Amino acid sequence: MAENRDNVTRRAIMIRSLSSWRFFLPLGSLPLVWALVFASRSGLPVLLVLNVGYIAYGCWRLWLDAGYFRLLSEENSPAAGEALAFIWQRERLKTLTLQEREQGARRQLHRTLLATVLAWGIWIIGLMSF
């Protein structure tokens, strides 16, 4: 009983963490607006726009993963793997365990967070040289 409660708690925390894409997207958009409107034609705005593109991609992935983890459980993970392998045309998705899926989602969360921090760092450097 306690193990089941721990799994439910862990799953709820994972879903809540993945839902943080709602914060990353607006935080990444602020530097993008500056790069498109106010920045000069140097390489810094180009770097910023590319980075914000990665943030948008990361947010999309986090949104998808949050939806998947609302549906996934240990019992239906193999069937979900079959469906995901069919949709994305990647055989590796058939063999992933739930823990490996969680690890990949956490890795994507960390990469998106780092990209957002990097965007703000580039933006601050750009503001100081503006």
Secondary structure, DSSP 8 states (H G I E B T S, - for coil): -HHHHHHHHHHHHHHHHHTTHHHHHHHHHHHHHHHHHT--SSHHHHHHHHHHHHHHHHHHHHHHHHHHHHH--TTTHHHHHHHHHHHHT-GGGGT--HHHHHHHHHHHHHHHHHHHHHHHHHHHHHHHH-
